[in-house]
Amino acid sequence: MSDGGRVLSGRVALVVGASRGIGAATGRALADAGAAVVLAARDQTRLDAAAAEIRRAGGQALAVATDVTDEVAVARLADRVLDAHGRLDAAVNCVAAAAGGRRPTALADLSLADLDTELAVTLRGVLVCLQHEIRAMTASGGGSIVTVASTASTVPVAGVAG
């Protein structure tokens, strides 16, 4: 952890989709800036490793396995943040159904089951996260939310569905 730039000291940040990639890097960056971070994703083992890395660097991190397609689990996550820290100041939603290095599917080969999973995670799941994050932030005085999306959401990739 660097000595300067602790602009988020005293703040609490939630990163959903924090077990790898951009989400894990975001968690490290927020902790490096001084925030106490709560890391959430489906993979408890990867979350524990990400949280341990932050703690080794001198930061505060809590790992909470959460499936964003389960509204009850997302509600429990928000409650856990408030129970652990009493507030939520920032949230980053960095979820993806196709995480883990799976190659994108050609549109002609996309199954309806895969489409349902993508929508459940990246649309419905993010909406549920936003609702619970907003409620938690409202209860603790407000905050900021960032939702990360693929560049494919604005720049199409020829023949690829996701």
Secondary structure, DSSP 8 states (H G I E B T S, - for coil): --SS--TTTT-EEEEET-SSHHHHHHHHHHHHTT-EEEEEES-HHHHHHHHHHHHHTT-EEEEEE--TT-HHHHHHHHHHHHHHHS---EEEE---TTTTT----BGGG--HHHHHHHHIIIIIIHHHHHHHHHHHHHHTT--EEEE---GGGTS--TTB--
